[in-house]
């Protein structure tokens, strides 16, 4: 089930063909979901998907909108279908606050976090405006002191994540925080974690009847472009090997978020608190990133090529070739080594701060970290079918 066929969805279909698994497409956007005394129907303007859905046991929920994905899980589970990921997982992942509370309850280390459940600007019934920015700023400074990161509860790609290093910046940021689909109520803030130049995207999966599994590799999003190392902001990706301790804690994160779900697939965003405990100076690393720019630029050019919509197999070959050239660069190997040595040295300082229930994977995680999430999704679905 998906909204539009992007590279991830094309990759899932390609992987299913290679694994000998037949997939059936179900739309969840311009559809009418009806339920009444006679049962349910799922129809577009031109096609009836009701009988198709009735014959299905497991649905891979790849709707990109968090809200649409959550509603899809609600609907499908009410109709008696297994969903990857189930609605309890989607509900927890939807919110950074709920995610952090799950981690905290499980004893998993997180950044110092404060939630203030009041909006910066409130309107009364008689038309007055109440400005709460100063009170919120007082509360945040009381609990977090300085270097405060304000972020939307349900945001993605680092959007609207802002750093306040002093009081004036903090108040200006709070003035712009409004209730929205990605920030339903209040203000969520954390202390800035001294994570150096990278963070981690770690994949944990579960099949029915098995324990959560953390992949031995991860995607490091790396660079000096911003305190946010999200690749959406232009940073590079490096595939790295994880220390066993970090894998063990990541599996615990899977249990914390997945609960007793039969199968799930989760991508955890984590940071290693490094502080001044660095293995090499920033100037050297910046020079290595500069050397990598041409080969990573070639990767980005292929990713932007419209051929991926018209001739996906050929485009995919070009992408794999560009990524392989990028990974073979000496600078890539040097940065990879620095990250792995730094992780090992600071492995007990790992912090988890977000969970993604529908991670993008075909263009980066697969080629940098060597993880084809499509295989895990399909194996999870098959495990549920086999168990019944």
N, C-alpha and C positions, 0 to 999 in steps of 0.2 A: 504494500500500500504506500503510495507516494503522491506528491502534488504535481511534480514535473520530473521528467527523466533527465537527470544530470549525470555526470560521470560516475558518481557513486552507484546510482541505480543501474546504469549500464554495466558497471563492474560487477554488481551482484548478479545480474543476468548472465554475464559471461562466465563467472565463476560457477554458477549453477549448471550451466551447460557442460563445463569441464568435469563437474562432479556427478553428472548424470541425474540431476534433480530438475523436475519440471516446476516452473513457477507460473502462477496465475496473477495477473494484474488486477487490482481493485483500486478505483479512484477514491479520493476523499477530499474533494474541494467543491466543484460544482455538481453536487449530488443532493438528492432528497432522501434523507433517512427517515423512514416512516415506521412507527410501531403503534399497534392498536390491538383490539381484542382478537384479531385474526392472526397476529404474529408480527412480522417485520418485513420491510422491503428496502432495497437500496438501488436507486435508479438515477441515471442521468437523464437529460432530455431525449437522448436517442437510444439508450440501452438499459436493459434490466439486468443488474448484477445479483439479484436476490438468490437465484438457484446456485450461482457460482459460489457465493459466500456460504450458503448452507452446506456445501460439500467440503468446506475448508476447515481444518482443525487448528492450524497455527498461522498467524499473520505476522509478517515482518513489518513493523510500523516505522516507515521512513519519511513521514510527513516532516517537513523542515520547520514549520511554525510550531513553537512549543505549545501554544494553546491548541492548535489543531491536532497535534499529536496526542495531547492529553485527552481531548474529547474523543478522538478515534479509539484510544484504549478503553475509555468509559463505555462507549457504544459497543465495541466488539466483545468485551468481556460480559456485558449484559446479554449479548446474543449467544453466549456460551462458547466463545472462541478463546484460545490461548493467544497471548500477544507477547511479542518480544520488541520492546520491554513492556511488562505489565503496568497497569495504571498506578499501583502503589509506588513503583520505581519512578515513573514519569512525574508523579506528583512531588516526590521528594527532590528530584533533579531540577524541576522547574524553578525552584527557589534556591538562591545561594544561602539564605538564612536557614531554610529547612535542611539543606545539605550539611551546613556547618554544625547544626544541632545534632544530626545523626552521627557525624564524626566525633563531636564532643562527648556524646553519650557513650560511644564505643571506646573512649580513651585515646583517640587518635589526635595527634598534635595538629593544631590549626593556628592561623594568625590571631593575635589579640583582636577580638571582634566586639563591636557595640552596635546594637539596634535601638533606635529611638523611634517609637511608633506614633509620630506626629508629623504632619506635613509642614513644610516650610512656610507655606502661605495657605491660610484657611479663610473661607468666606462664610459669614454668618447668614441666617435667614433674613435679617434686615438689611443685607447688602454690605455690611462692614467687612474689612479685611483684617485678619490677625496675622502679623508677621512673627514667626517663631525662629527665624534664623539665628538670632543672638542666643536664645535659650538652648537651641540645639547645639550651637557651637560651644557654649559653656559646658554642656554635658559631654560632648566629644572630647574636649580638651581636658576635662576633669578625669576622664577614664583613659584616654590615649596619649595625652600630652601633645607631642608634635609629630610631624611627618604622617599625616592622616590621609588615608586613601578612602575616598567616597565612591561607592559603586552602586549601580542599579541592581535590584534584587534578582531580576530575571534577564539581565542583559547578556549579550554575546559579543565575541570579537573585540573585546576591550572597549566597546562603545560606552561613552559617558563615564568611564573610570578615570577619576581625576585625583591628583595629589596636591594636598595643601601643606606647605612647609611653614606657614605662619598664619596668624589670625585673620588678616585681611583676605588672604586667598581663600581660607575656609568659608568665611561669610559669603564671599562672591560665588563660590561653588554652590553653597546651600541655597542661595537665591534662585539658582537655575533648576533646582531639583523640584520636579512637579509630579503629581500622581499620573501614572501612565500604564500601558499594558506591560512594560518591562519594570515598572517600579510602583506596584499598587498602593503601598502606604509607607510613610515614614522614610527614615534614612538609615542605610547600612554603611558602616565604616569599619576600617581596620588600620592597625599600625602597618607602616611600610616594612616589608620583610627585606632584609639586606641579602638578596638572593644572587648577587653578582650579575652576570650577563645572560643567564639562561633560566628557563623553567622547563617543566617536564609534562608531557602528555603520556599517561600510562594506561594501558589497556588491560582490563580484567573481564573475563567471561565466565559463564557457568552453563554447564549442560545438566539436564535432568539426571539426578542420581549421583552427581559428582560434586566435589568441592570446588569453590571458586579458583580460577586459574589466572595468575598474572604472567603475562608474556615476559620473557627474559630481556627483551629490548624495549626501548621507549623512544619517543620523538622528543628531542630537545629543541625548543624554539629559542634561538640565540641571536644576540646582536646588541648594539649599543644605541639604537635609534631612539629608544624611549624607555622609561622605567617599566612599561608594559612590554613584554617580549612576545606578544601575540604576533603570529605571522601575517595576520590581516593588516598589521601596521608596517610591514616591509621587512621583518626579520627573517633570518634564514632557518633552515631545518637541518638537524644533524641526528643521525641514528646512533644511539648509544646503548651499551650494555649496562643493565641495572645490578647494583649490589644485591645480594640475597636478602639482606635486611629490608631494603626498600620494597622488594617483591613481596615479602611476608606482610609488611604493613599495608601494602596495596590490596592484597587479598582480604585483609581485615576490613578495608574500606568497602570491598565488594559485599561482604556479609552485612556491614552496617547499612548500606543502601539497598541491597537486594532482598534482605530478610529471608523469608522462606519461599521466594519465587522459584519456580522450576528451572527457568533459564533466563539469562539476561546478558547484555553486553554493555559495558560502561567504560567511559574514558575519563580518567581522573586527572585533574590539573594539580600539579604539586610544585613546591619550591623548596630548594635546599637553602636553609639559612646559613650563609657563609660568613657574613660580617667581614672582618679583616683577615680571615683564615683562607687566604688565596694561595694558589700554587704558582702563580706567575703574574706579571704586571699587565695592566689593561692596554698599554701602548703596543705591546707585542701582539695581543689578540686583535686589536683594531687593524693592525697591519695584515694579519692573516685574513680577516674578513674582507679587506680591500682586494686582496689577491683572488678571493673567491667570487667577487662580484661578476666578472664576465661569464663564468660557467653557470652561476645561479641565474643570471640574467637570461641565459639561453633557455633554462628550464621555464622561467616565467613567460618567455615568448611562446613556447610550445603550449603552455597552459592557457594562454589567451587565444590560441588559434581556433577559429570557428570550425575547423575540420572535425573537432571532437563531436559535433552534432551531426555531421553528414557522413563521416567515415570513421567511426569510433575505433575499430581495430587498427587502422593505419596510424591514426593519431596516437593511440596508446603505445605503439611501437616507437614512435618518435619521442614520446615523453620518457619512456623507459631508457632510451639511448641517451637523452639529455641528462637524466638523473645519474646514470652510470658514469658519464664523463665528469659530472660535478663531484660525485663521491670519490672518484679516483684522484682528485687534486690533492697535492701534498698539504695544502692549507686546510682542507677538509679533515684529513687525518690528524693534523696537529691540533685542531680545535676539538675534535672528538676525544683525543687523548687527554686534553686538559679537563674537559667536562667529566670524563670517567674517573680520573684521578681525584678531582675535587669532590665528586659524589662519594667515592670510597672514604675519603678523609672526613667528610661531614655527614655520613649516612644516617647518623642518629639525630640529625637536625632537619629531617624531612618534614615538611608541612603540607597538608592537603587543604585546598580551598574551594574546589568546584568539581561538579560531576556533569558530564555531557552524556545524555542518553541516546543521541543520534549523531555521533561524530563523523565529520568528513574524513575520508581515509584514502580514496583511490589515488589521488594525486600527490600525497605527501607521506602519510603514515605507512602505506604499502611500500613505497619506493625508498624511503629513508630508513625506516625502522624494520622493514621486512615483514610487516604484519598486514595480511589481507583479512580485514574484518568480515568481509563477505563469507569467508569460510566458517568463521566462528558463528555468525548469524545462522547460517544454514545447518551447521552441526547442532546448534541449540534447538532449532525447530525440529530437526529429525529425531533428536533425543526424546522430545515430548511425544512425537508420533509413535516412536518405538515403544515407549513405556506404557502406551495405552493399547 
